Amino acid sequence: MKNAPLLEKDQSRIARMFNRIAPCYDFLNHFLSAGFDRWWRLKATEALSMCLEKAGKSRATVLDVATGTGDLAFAFLRRFSGGSVIGVDIADEMLLRSLRKARSNRRGHKYSCVRGDALALPFRSVSFDALMIAYGIRNVPDVNRALEEFYRVIKPGGYMMILEFGLPEKTLIREVYLFYFNRILPFMGGLISGDREAYTYLPVSVHHFLPPCAMEDVVQDHGFEVVHRHIFLAGISYFIIGRKVE
């Protein structure tokens, strides 16, 4: 049970952790994933954009939950020119960095953000054409309650995209990856950020979170029809897109 304290998903504790690592968050994301995180966000936002386009949406207002420094939001805006994104996050330092990015991004005027909790989103019901969340849902204390909130704020027929980490299923790949994920990543992340706890929390939280097939079932149980799914690199990351059933 030595990992138990790391899994205490108290929102104030999670916020403090992300506030601490905010200055090096982007660099470490790209460095520790060998740049794959950019590709995963790109492919996920491309798929979401295609869903909106097929639904006849030339313009869309999208909520980015756990927006962090805004990487997912700006990836979406690059792909979907008729979109606008509102980011929400519990970590003030992450939001400040997202706003700095917006000032230097040619589509930054289409991005705004607000401090808020995924379990009590500060928005009216049926406000958004789509909702997306990248590498954030495993950090919420209550996934079911979060999905209820997501369902509440999405318009009928709208879309939800969840991008998250997983674990490889193939034995050889799994063994190599787990050595890196459990040992090298926490060491390097802690060394560079000065916060070993945050980068030990990452693999622990992934190990204890739902695998893609179970996440898909939970999404369907909360009123979404799964319309797209994709697994990256034998299961290291994945995304699911659900359509809100009218």
N, C-alpha and C positions, 0 to 999 in steps of 0.2 A: 504493500500500500504506500510505498514511498512516493508515488506520483500523485497521490490524492490531493495534496494542497495545490498542485498545478492545475487541477481540473475544477477547482472552485471558481465557477464562472460568475462571480460577482461583478456586476457591470462597472462599478467604480474602480475595482481592481483592474479589469480589462482596459478601461479608459486610461488609467495611470500607466499601464504597461505600454500601450501604443503611443501615449504622449512622450514617454521616455525614448522610444526608438524612432520617433518621427524623423529626426535629422538624417538618419542613415537608412531609412526604410526602403526607399526606392533603389538605392545602390545595392543593398543586400538582396532585395528581391531579384534583381537582374543577375547579380554575381552568383548567388547560391543556386539559381535555377539555370545557369549558363544561358540566360536570355530567353529561355523557353516561356517564361511567364508572359512576355510581350505577345508571343505567338498565340498562347492559349487565350488571352483576352481578345486578341484580334479575331480569332476564329469564332469565339463565342458571340462577340458583338456582330460579326458578319451574319451568323445564323439568326440572331434576333432581328436584325435589320431585314433580312429576307422574309421572315415571318410577317413583319409589319407591312412590307411592300406587297406581299401576296394577299394580305387582308385589305389592300387598297388604301393604306395609310401613307400619304405623302408627307404628312406632318404628324408628329407624335411628341407627347410630353412623357418623359421617362423618369422614374424614381430610381436612383442608385443608392441602395442601402449599404451601410458600411463602406461609404465612398472612399475613405482613406485620403490619399493624396490625389485622387481623381483619375488615376490611370485608366480605369474601365470606362469612366464617363467620357474621357477625351478620345478613347479608342472608338467608342460608339459614335460620337459626333463626327469623327473623320469619315466614317462609313455611311452615316445616315444624315445627309445634309439638312433634311427638313425636321430634324429633332431638336429638342431642348431637354436638358437634364437638370434635375434637382438632386443634389447629393445630401445624404443625411448620415451623420456619424456621431458617436459619443465622445470622440477624442478631439479636443479643440486644436491641438497642435497639428494633427493630420489635416483638419479642415483649413487651417491657415496656409498650409503648403498647397492644398488644392486650389486655393484662390490665387496664390502666386503663379501657379501654372496657368490658370485661366487668363491672367494678365498678359502672358507671353504667347498665348495660343490664338491662332486666327479665328477659331470658333469659340473662344473663351466667353464671349458675350452671351452664349447660349447655355452657360453653366452658372448655377447658383447653388448655395448650400446652406444648411441649417443644422444646428446641433439637435440631435434627437435619438431616441431609443427605438430599436427594431421591434420591441415588445409593446410600444405605445407610440406609434408614428403620429407626428403632429400635423396630420392632413385629414381633410374631409374624405368620406367614403366615395368610391368610384371617381377618383380624381385623375388617374394615370392610365395612359394607353399601354404602358408596360412597366415592369419593375425588374431590376437586375441586382444581383449581389454576388460579389467575387470574393471567395476565401473568407467569408464572414459568418455564414450561417452556423458553422460549428462553434463559433464563439458565443452564441447567444445561450442564455441559461435554459430556455424553453423553446425548442424548435417548433412544437405544435402551436404554441401561442404566436410565434413569429409568423408562421404560415397563415394563421387566421388573420393577422394584421395585413399581411401581403394581399390576401384575397379581398379584404375589406376595401383597400384603397385602389385596386385595379378595376378598370371599367369592364363591364360584361364583354366577353370575347377578347379581352386584352391578354397580354402575355407576361409570364414570369420566367426569368432565366437565372439559374443557379449554377455558378462555376465554383468548383471545390476541389480540394486535394483528395486523393485516394491512395490505395496501396496496390502495387502490382500483384497479379494472381499467379503469373508464371514463376516457377520455383527459382530458376537461376537468376532471372532479372530481379525477383523479389529479394533474394539474399544479398545481391550486390547493392541494390538500392537501400535496403534497410541498414546496411553497414554505413552508408553515406548519410542517410537521413537521421539515424539515431546517434551517430558518433561524430562524424565530420561536420555536419551542418551546425549542431549546437555549439561545437568548439569554435568554428570559424565565425559564426554569427555573434557569439558571445565575445570573442576576441576583438572583432571590428566595432561592434556596437557598445561594448562595455556592459552589456546586459545579458548575462548567460541565462537568466530565468526566462526571458522572452523567447529565446531560440531553443530552449529545452521544452517550453510549453508547446511549441509548434508541432514537433513529432508526437508528443504525448496526446495532444488534442486530436490529431488525425487518427492515431491508433484507436482512440475511443469513440470515434464518430461513425455514423452510418456509412456502409459501403454504397456504391452507386445504385445497385438493385433495390436496396432497402429505402434509399432516399427517394427513388422513383415511386415506390409504393406509398410513401408518406405524402408525397406531392399529390398523387391521385386521390388519396383519402381526404385531402383538404379542398377538393372541388376543382382540380385542374386536370385536363386531358393532356397527357404527355405527347407532344407533337414532334419533338426532336431530342436526340441524345447523342453524345459523342464521347468516346474514351480516348485519352491521349497517352501515348507511351506505355502501353500495357496496363494502364490504370493509375498512373501517377497523378493524373488530373482528369477531370471530366466535367461536362456541363449537361444540364437538363433544361429543356424549355417546355413549359406547360401553358396551355391556353385555359383561361378562366371559363368554365362552363356556364352558359347563360341560364 
